[in-house]
Amino acid sequence: MKRSRITTTLLPWHELLHKACRELGWSPHVFWQATPRELEMALNPPGRQDTHSLSRSTLDSLLRQFPDEQEPHHHD
């Protein structure tokens, strides 16, 4: 089954649902009743260091390594 490009680029719903159920003990019903902001606050409460955040220097390095504008790939 193919996922729609829109559903995978806006928010990773499947991963968020899995994380909410596993880490927070939420049922799917509770998950779908929560707003995106409530979910964010529950998964990343104030004062908790987000281990997935990037520093500015890391982001700049990644942008240099993988620029948005690349030469088109030529298929032979």
Gaussian input, Z-matrix of N, CA and C with variables (Angstrom, degrees):
# hf/3-21g

backbone

0 1
 N
 C     1     B1
 C     2     B2     1     A1
 N     3     B3     2     A2     1     D1
 C     4     B4     3     A3     2     D2
 C     5     B5     4     A4     3     D3
 N     6     B6     5     A5     4     D4
 C     7     B7     6     A6     5     D5
 C     8     B8     7     A7     6     D6
 N     9     B9     8     A8     7     D7
 C    10    B10     9     A9     8     D8
 C    11    B11    10    A10     9     D9
 N    12    B12    11    A11    10    D10
 C    13    B13    12    A12    11    D11
 C    14    B14    13    A13    12    D12
 N    15    B15    14    A14    13    D13
 C    16    B16    15    A15    14    D14
 C    17    B17    16    A16    15    D15
 N    18    B18    17    A17    16    D16
 C    19    B19    18    A18    17    D17
 C    20    B20    19    A19    18    D18
 N    21    B21    20    A20    19    D19
 C    22    B22    21    A21    20    D20
 C    23    B23    22    A22    21    D21
 N    24    B24    23    A23    22    D22
 C    25    B25    24    A24    23    D23
 C    26    B26    25    A25    24    D24
 N    27    B27    26    A26    25    D25
 C    28    B28    27    A27    26    D26
 C    29    B29    28    A28    27    D27
 N    30    B30    29    A29    28    D28
 C    31    B31    30    A30    29    D29
 C    32    B32    31    A31    30    D30
 N    33    B33    32    A32    31    D31
 C    34    B34    33    A33    32    D32
 C    35    B35    34    A34    33    D33
 N    36    B36    35    A35    34    D34
 C    37    B37    36    A36    35    D35
 C    38    B38    37    A37    36    D36
 N    39    B39    38    A38    37    D37
 C    40    B40    39    A39    38    D38
 C    41    B41    40    A40    39    D39
 N    42    B42    41    A41    40    D40
 C    43    B43    42    A42    41    D41
 C    44    B44    43    A43    42    D42
 N    45    B45    44    A44    43    D43
 C    46    B46    45    A45    44    D44
 C    47    B47    46    A46    45    D45
 N    48    B48    47    A47    46    D46
 C    49    B49    48    A48    47    D47
 C    50    B50    49    A49    48    D48
 N    51    B51    50    A50    49    D49
 C    52    B52    51    A51    50    D50
 C    53    B53    52    A52    51    D51
 N    54    B54    53    A53    52    D52
 C    55    B55    54    A54    53    D53
 C    56    B56    55    A55    54    D54
 N    57    B57    56    A56    55    D55
 C    58    B58    57    A57    56    D56
 C    59    B59    58    A58    57    D57
 N    60    B60    59    A59    58    D58
 C    61    B61    60    A60    59    D59
 C    62    B62    61    A61    60    D60
 N    63    B63    62    A62    61    D61
 C    64    B64    63    A63    62    D62
 C    65    B65    64    A64    63    D63
 N    66    B66    65    A65    64    D64
 C    67    B67    66    A66    65    D65
 C    68    B68    67    A67    66    D66
 N    69    B69    68    A68    67    D67
 C    70    B70    69    A69    68    D68
 C    71    B71    70    A70    69    D69
 N    72    B72    71    A71    70    D70
 C    73    B73    72    A72    71    D71
 C    74    B74    73    A73    72    D72
 N    75    B75    74    A74    73    D73
 C    76    B76    75    A75    74    D74
 C    77    B77    76    A76    75    D75
 N    78    B78    77    A77    76    D76
 C    79    B79    78    A78    77    D77
 C    80    B80    79    A79    78    D78
 N    81    B81    80    A80    79    D79
 C    82    B82    81    A81    80    D80
 C    83    B83    82    A82    81    D81
 N    84    B84    83    A83    82    D82
 C    85    B85    84    A84    83    D83
 C    86    B86    85    A85    84    D84
 N    87    B87    86    A86    85    D85
 C    88    B88    87    A87    86    D86
 C    89    B89    88    A88    87    D87
 N    90    B90    89    A89    88    D88
 C    91    B91    90    A90    89    D89
 C    92    B92    91    A91    90    D90
 N    93    B93    92    A92    91    D91
 C    94    B94    93    A93    92    D92
 C    95    B95    94    A94    93    D93
 N    96    B96    95    A95    94    D94
 C    97    B97    96    A96    95    D95
 C    98    B98    97    A97    96    D96
 N    99    B99    98    A98    97    D97
 C   100   B100    99    A99    98    D98
 C   101   B101   100   A100    99    D99
 N   102   B102   101   A101   100   D100
 C   103   B103   102   A102   101   D101
 C   104   B104   103   A103   102   D102
 N   105   B105   104   A104   103   D103
 C   106   B106   105   A105   104   D104
 C   107   B107   106   A106   105   D105
 N   108   B108   107   A107   106   D106
 C   109   B109   108   A108   107   D107
 C   110   B110   109   A109   108   D108
 N   111   B111   110   A110   109   D109
 C   112   B112   111   A111   110   D110
 C   113   B113   112   A112   111   D111
 N   114   B114   113   A113   112   D112
 C   115   B115   114   A114   113   D113
 C   116   B116   115   A115   114   D114
 N   117   B117   116   A116   115   D115
 C   118   B118   117   A117   116   D116
 C   119   B119   118   A118   117   D117
 N   120   B120   119   A119   118   D118
 C   121   B121   120   A120   119   D119
 C   122   B122   121   A121   120   D120
 N   123   B123   122   A122   121   D121
 C   124   B124   123   A123   122   D122
 C   125   B125   124   A124   123   D123
 N   126   B126   125   A125   124   D124
 C   127   B127   126   A126   125   D125
 C   128   B128   127   A127   126   D126
 N   129   B129   128   A128   127   D127
 C   130   B130   129   A129   128   D128
 C   131   B131   130   A130   129   D129
 N   132   B132   131   A131   130   D130
 C   133   B133   132   A132   131   D131
 C   134   B134   133   A133   132   D132
 N   135   B135   134   A134   133   D133
 C   136   B136   135   A135   134   D134
 C   137   B137   136   A136   135   D135
 N   138   B138   137   A137   136   D136
 C   139   B139   138   A138   137   D137
 C   140   B140   139   A139   138   D138
 N   141   B141   140   A140   139   D139
 C   142   B142   141   A141   140   D140
 C   143   B143   142   A142   141   D141
 N   144   B144   143   A143   142   D142
 C   145   B145   144   A144   143   D143
 C   146   B146   145   A145   144   D144
 N   147   B147   146   A146   145   D145
 C   148   B148   147   A147   146   D146
 C   149   B149   148   A148   147   D147
 N   150   B150   149   A149   148   D148
 C   151   B151   150   A150   149   D149
 C   152   B152   151   A151   150   D150
 N   153   B153   152   A152   151   D151
 C   154   B154   153   A153   152   D152
 C   155   B155   154   A154   153   D153
 N   156   B156   155   A155   154   D154
 C   157   B157   156   A156   155   D155
 C   158   B158   157   A157   156   D156
 N   159   B159   158   A158   157   D157
 C   160   B160   159   A159   158   D158
 C   161   B161   160   A160   159   D159
 N   162   B162   161   A161   160   D160
 C   163   B163   162   A162   161   D161
 C   164   B164   163   A163   162   D162
 N   165   B165   164   A164   163   D163
 C   166   B166   165   A165   164   D164
 C   167   B167   166   A166   165   D165
 N   168   B168   167   A167   166   D166
 C   169   B169   168   A168   167   D167
 C   170   B170   169   A169   168   D168
 N   171   B171   170   A170   169   D169
 C   172   B172   171   A171   170   D170
 C   173   B173   172   A172   171   D171
 N   174   B174   173   A173   172   D172
 C   175   B175   174   A174   173   D173
 C   176   B176   175   A175   174   D174
 N   177   B177   176   A176   175   D175
 C   178   B178   177   A177   176   D176
 C   179   B179   178   A178   177   D177
 N   180   B180   179   A179   178   D178
 C   181   B181   180   A180   179   D179
 C   182   B182   181   A181   180   D180
 N   183   B183   182   A182   181   D181
 C   184   B184   183   A183   182   D182
 C   185   B185   184   A184   183   D183
 N   186   B186   185   A185   184   D184
 C   187   B187   186   A186   185   D185
 C   188   B188   187   A187   186   D186
 N   189   B189   188   A188   187   D187
 C   190   B190   189   A189   188   D188
 C   191   B191   190   A190   189   D189
 N   192   B192   191   A191   190   D190
 C   193   B193   192   A192   191   D191
 C   194   B194   193   A193   192   D192
 N   195   B195   194   A194   193   D193
 C   196   B196   195   A195   194   D194
 C   197   B197   196   A196   195   D195
 N   198   B198   197   A197   196   D196
 C   199   B199   198   A198   197   D197
 C   200   B200   199   A199   198   D198
 N   201   B201   200   A200   199   D199
 C   202   B202   201   A201   200   D200
 C   203   B203   202   A202   201   D201
 N   204   B204   203   A203   202   D202
 C   205   B205   204   A204   203   D203
 C   206   B206   205   A205   204   D204
 N   207   B207   206   A206   205   D205
 C   208   B208   207   A207   206   D206
 C   209   B209   208   A208   207   D207
 N   210   B210   209   A209   208   D208
 C   211   B211   210   A210   209   D209
 C   212   B212   211   A211   210   D210
 N   213   B213   212   A212   211   D211
 C   214   B214   213   A213   212   D212
 C   215   B215   214   A214   213   D213
 N   216   B216   215   A215   214   D214
 C   217   B217   216   A216   215   D215
 C   218   B218   217   A217   216   D216
 N   219   B219   218   A218   217   D217
 C   220   B220   219   A219   218   D218
 C   221   B221   220   A220   219   D219
 N   222   B222   221   A221   220   D220
 C   223   B223   222   A222   221   D221
 C   224   B224   223   A223   222   D222
 N   225   B225   224   A224   223   D223
 C   226   B226   225   A225   224   D224
 C   227   B227   226   A226   225   D225

   B1=1.4352
   B2=1.5293
   B3=1.3208
   B4=1.4513
   B5=1.5183
   B6=1.3308
   B7=1.4556
   B8=1.5169
   B9=1.2899
   B10=1.4535
   B11=1.5240
   B12=1.3129
   B13=1.4573
   B14=1.5284
   B15=1.3138
   B16=1.4610
   B17=1.5186
   B18=1.3095
   B19=1.4608
   B20=1.5151
   B21=1.3135
   B22=1.4500
   B23=1.5187
   B24=1.3256
   B25=1.4554
   B26=1.5139
   B27=1.3266
   B28=1.4559
   B29=1.5281
   B30=1.2676
   B31=1.4600
   B32=1.5226
   B33=1.3253
   B34=1.4714
   B35=1.5293
   B36=1.3317
   B37=1.4635
   B38=1.5229
   B39=1.3108
   B40=1.4689
   B41=1.5266
   B42=1.3304
   B43=1.4616
   B44=1.5330
   B45=1.3477
   B46=1.4597
   B47=1.5228
   B48=1.3189
   B49=1.4635
   B50=1.5229
   B51=1.3045
   B52=1.4652
   B53=1.5353
   B54=1.3328
   B55=1.4641
   B56=1.5304
   B57=1.3250
   B58=1.4641
   B59=1.5291
   B60=1.3124
   B61=1.4721
   B62=1.5250
   B63=1.3234
   B64=1.4630
   B65=1.5297
   B66=1.3523
   B67=1.4615
   B68=1.5294
   B69=1.3275
   B70=1.4603
   B71=1.5250
   B72=1.3331
   B73=1.4572
   B74=1.5243
   B75=1.3428
   B76=1.4660
   B77=1.5162
   B78=1.3179
   B79=1.4640
   B80=1.5378
   B81=1.3278
   B82=1.4676
   B83=1.5321
   B84=1.3451
   B85=1.4649
   B86=1.5328
   B87=1.3280
   B88=1.4662
   B89=1.5223
   B90=1.3321
   B91=1.4696
   B92=1.5224
   B93=1.3292
   B94=1.4663
   B95=1.5252
   B96=1.3248
   B97=1.4604
   B98=1.5294
   B99=1.3285
   B100=1.4612
   B101=1.5254
   B102=1.3158
   B103=1.4659
   B104=1.5221
   B105=1.3341
   B106=1.4681
   B107=1.5366
   B108=1.3400
   B109=1.4684
   B110=1.5292
   B111=1.3238
   B112=1.4593
   B113=1.5267
   B114=1.3107
   B115=1.4638
   B116=1.5255
   B117=1.3193
   B118=1.4648
   B119=1.5264
   B120=1.3323
   B121=1.4676
   B122=1.5282
   B123=1.3116
   B124=1.4641
   B125=1.5294
   B126=1.3346
   B127=1.4589
   B128=1.5239
   B129=1.3348
   B130=1.4646
   B131=1.5247
   B132=1.3395
   B133=1.4658
   B134=1.5287
   B135=1.3486
   B136=1.4666
   B137=1.5253
   B138=1.3144
   B139=1.4568
   B140=1.5128
   B141=1.2997
   B142=1.4739
   B143=1.5164
   B144=1.3050
   B145=1.4594
   B146=1.5118
   B147=1.3290
   B148=1.4590
   B149=1.5196
   B150=1.3204
   B151=1.4663
   B152=1.5214
   B153=1.3417
   B154=1.4481
   B155=1.5268
   B156=1.3270
   B157=1.4557
   B158=1.5267
   B159=1.3163
   B160=1.4537
   B161=1.5176
   B162=1.3258
   B163=1.4484
   B164=1.5308
   B165=1.3066
   B166=1.4667
   B167=1.5233
   B168=1.3221
   B169=1.4644
   B170=1.5298
   B171=1.3311
   B172=1.4630
   B173=1.5251
   B174=1.3364
   B175=1.4576
   B176=1.5226
   B177=1.3359
   B178=1.4709
   B179=1.5276
   B180=1.3154
   B181=1.4671
   B182=1.5285
   B183=1.3310
   B184=1.4632
   B185=1.5293
   B186=1.3279
   B187=1.4666
   B188=1.5269
   B189=1.3162
   B190=1.4714
   B191=1.5316
   B192=1.3203
   B193=1.4671
   B194=1.5225
   B195=1.3281
   B196=1.4588
   B197=1.5329
   B198=1.3262
   B199=1.4718
   B200=1.5309
   B201=1.3347
   B202=1.4659
   B203=1.5149
   B204=1.3112
   B205=1.4673
   B206=1.5163
   B207=1.3023
   B208=1.4582
   B209=1.5140
   B210=1.2942
   B211=1.4650
   B212=1.5189
   B213=1.3353
   B214=1.4808
   B215=1.5200
   B216=1.3084
   B217=1.4742
   B218=1.5187
   B219=1.3013
   B220=1.4637
   B221=1.5105
   B222=1.2946
   B223=1.4593
   B224=1.5152
   B225=1.3106
   B226=1.4713
   B227=1.4910
   A1=109.34
   A2=117.63
   A3=122.21
   A4=110.60
   A5=116.01
   A6=119.70
   A7=109.68
   A8=115.54
   A9=121.14
   A10=109.17
   A11=117.31
   A12=121.31
   A13=110.51
   A14=117.95
   A15=121.18
   A16=110.93
   A17=118.26
   A18=119.87
   A19=112.19
   A20=119.82
   A21=120.65
   A22=112.14
   A23=119.08
   A24=119.18
   A25=113.03
   A26=119.16
   A27=120.21
   A28=111.05
   A29=117.82
   A30=122.67
   A31=108.82
   A32=116.47
   A33=119.54
   A34=110.17
   A35=116.11
   A36=121.43
   A37=113.23
   A38=117.17
   A39=119.97
   A40=110.57
   A41=116.94
   A42=120.64
   A43=111.08
   A44=116.80
   A45=120.06
   A46=111.54
   A47=116.71
   A48=120.58
   A49=110.16
   A50=116.87
   A51=121.31
   A52=110.33
   A53=116.22
   A54=120.67
   A55=111.24
   A56=117.56
   A57=121.05
   A58=111.04
   A59=116.71
   A60=120.22
   A61=110.74
   A62=116.91
   A63=121.41
   A64=112.12
   A65=117.22
   A66=120.17
   A67=113.93
   A68=116.42
   A69=119.48
   A70=113.37
   A71=116.54
   A72=120.49
   A73=112.92
   A74=116.02
   A75=120.59
   A76=110.17
   A77=115.98
   A78=120.72
   A79=106.90
   A80=117.96
   A81=119.02
   A82=112.23
   A83=116.88
   A84=119.82
   A85=111.02
   A86=117.12
   A87=120.88
   A88=109.86
   A89=116.90
   A90=120.92
   A91=111.07
   A92=117.67
   A93=121.05
   A94=112.20
   A95=118.29
   A96=120.87
   A97=112.13
   A98=117.31
   A99=121.69
   A100=110.92
   A101=116.23
   A102=120.38
   A103=108.29
   A104=118.23
   A105=119.52
   A106=112.09
   A107=117.42
   A108=120.87
   A109=110.77
   A110=117.99
   A111=121.27
   A112=110.98
   A113=116.26
   A114=120.63
   A115=110.53
   A116=115.88
   A117=120.03
   A118=111.17
   A119=116.33
   A120=120.26
   A121=111.57
   A122=117.71
   A123=120.64
   A124=111.40
   A125=116.14
   A126=119.59
   A127=112.96
   A128=117.18
   A129=122.03
   A130=109.60
   A131=117.42
   A132=119.20
   A133=111.63
   A134=116.96
   A135=120.31
   A136=110.78
   A137=115.66
   A138=120.78
   A139=114.29
   A140=116.88
   A141=120.41
   A142=108.39
   A143=116.47
   A144=121.11
   A145=109.61
   A146=116.62
   A147=120.95
   A148=108.48
   A149=116.20
   A150=120.38
   A151=112.26
   A152=117.43
   A153=120.24
   A154=113.12
   A155=117.97
   A156=119.15
   A157=110.08
   A158=115.08
   A159=121.76
   A160=110.01
   A161=115.70
   A162=118.73
   A163=108.21
   A164=116.53
   A165=120.23
   A166=110.51
   A167=118.04
   A168=120.24
   A169=111.36
   A170=117.33
   A171=120.35
   A172=110.29
   A173=116.70
   A174=120.67
   A175=110.59
   A176=118.19
   A177=121.39
   A178=111.27
   A179=116.08
   A180=120.34
   A181=111.27
   A182=116.48
   A183=120.39
   A184=111.44
   A185=116.78
   A186=120.11
   A187=110.99
   A188=117.29
   A189=119.92
   A190=110.66
   A191=116.43
   A192=120.95
   A193=112.58
   A194=115.94
   A195=120.92
   A196=110.26
   A197=116.57
   A198=118.96
   A199=110.98
   A200=115.47
   A201=120.93
   A202=112.35
   A203=116.48
   A204=120.32
   A205=109.43
   A206=114.48
   A207=120.47
   A208=108.96
   A209=114.90
   A210=119.88
   A211=108.24
   A212=116.77
   A213=118.81
   A214=110.65
   A215=114.44
   A216=119.75
   A217=108.95
   A218=116.19
   A219=121.35
   A220=109.15
   A221=115.65
   A222=120.68
   A223=108.27
   A224=115.23
   A225=119.97
   A226=111.21
   D1=125.88
   D2=-179.72
   D3=-87.18
   D4=138.46
   D5=175.29
   D6=-88.52
   D7=146.38
   D8=176.57
   D9=-66.43
   D10=143.33
   D11=179.17
   D12=-61.63
   D13=-36.61
   D14=-179.21
   D15=-64.44
   D16=-45.00
   D17=-176.64
   D18=-68.62
   D19=-24.99
   D20=-179.68
   D21=-91.68
   D22=-17.84
   D23=-178.50
   D24=-94.94
   D25=-25.75
   D26=-178.67
   D27=-76.16
   D28=-63.63
   D29=177.27
   D30=-141.63
   D31=140.80
   D32=178.79
   D33=-80.55
   D34=74.75
   D35=-172.59
   D36=-55.16
   D37=-43.83
   D38=-177.75
   D39=-60.90
   D40=-45.73
   D41=-179.53
   D42=-66.82
   D43=-39.40
   D44=178.89
   D45=-65.58
   D46=-41.56
   D47=178.07
   D48=-62.59
   D49=-45.37
   D50=179.88
   D51=-60.31
   D52=-44.95
   D53=-178.73
   D54=-65.96
   D55=-41.90
   D56=179.43
   D57=-63.92
   D58=-41.79
   D59=179.50
   D60=-68.62
   D61=-44.16
   D62=-176.04
   D63=-73.95
   D64=-49.71
   D65=-173.49
   D66=-86.03
   D67=-33.43
   D68=-176.43
   D69=-101.46
   D70=-14.41
   D71=-178.22
   D72=75.01
   D73=19.67
   D74=-179.66
   D75=-76.16
   D76=147.54
   D77=170.69
   D78=-82.68
   D79=161.57
   D80=175.66
   D81=-56.24
   D82=-36.00
   D83=179.20
   D84=-61.15
   D85=-45.86
   D86=179.18
   D87=-63.05
   D88=-41.66
   D89=178.91
   D90=-56.84
   D91=-49.19
   D92=-175.60
   D93=-73.40
   D94=-16.86
   D95=175.04
   D96=-82.08
   D97=-20.32
   D98=-178.08
   D99=-78.67
   D100=147.78
   D101=173.35
   D102=-80.66
   D103=159.77
   D104=176.14
   D105=-54.79
   D106=-38.08
   D107=179.33
   D108=-65.64
   D109=-41.91
   D110=177.81
   D111=-63.09
   D112=-40.64
   D113=178.01
   D114=-63.50
   D115=-44.40
   D116=178.47
   D117=-59.44
   D118=-45.87
   D119=-179.61
   D120=-65.75
   D121=-36.62
   D122=179.86
   D123=-69.00
   D124=-39.47
   D125=-178.33
   D126=-81.98
   D127=-24.63
   D128=-179.20
   D129=-133.24
   D130=71.62
   D131=-177.16
   D132=-64.35
   D133=152.89
   D134=178.51
   D135=-55.88
   D136=141.33
   D137=179.48
   D138=88.63
   D139=-13.09
   D140=177.92
   D141=-91.25
   D142=125.79
   D143=179.36
   D144=-68.68
   D145=124.56
   D146=177.86
   D147=-79.15
   D148=113.13
   D149=-176.82
   D150=-75.80
   D151=-8.17
   D152=-178.46
   D153=-102.38
   D154=4.84
   D155=-178.77
   D156=-81.25
   D157=151.90
   D158=179.83
   D159=-104.59
   D160=144.50
   D161=172.12
   D162=-79.05
   D163=162.04
   D164=179.81
   D165=-61.63
   D166=-39.44
   D167=-179.21
   D168=-66.09
   D169=-36.89
   D170=177.23
   D171=-67.02
   D172=-42.97
   D173=177.46
   D174=-60.82
   D175=-46.12
   D176=179.09
   D177=-60.12
   D178=-40.15
   D179=178.50
   D180=-63.87
   D181=-43.31
   D182=178.42
   D183=-65.02
   D184=-38.47
   D185=178.73
   D186=-64.71
   D187=-35.99
   D188=176.71
   D189=-68.96
   D190=-40.56
   D191=-178.59
   D192=-70.47
   D193=-34.79
   D194=-174.43
   D195=-131.87
   D196=71.16
   D197=-178.24
   D198=-65.76
   D199=151.16
   D200=179.65
   D201=-65.31
   D202=-39.83
   D203=-178.47
   D204=-95.37
   D205=106.04
   D206=179.85
   D207=-117.73
   D208=157.92
   D209=175.48
   D210=-62.73
   D211=139.23
   D212=177.65
   D213=-62.64
   D214=143.09
   D215=176.61
   D216=-76.76
   D217=133.04
   D218=177.25
   D219=-98.02
   D220=125.15
   D221=178.42
   D222=-95.50
   D223=127.36
   D224=179.59
   D225=-87.00

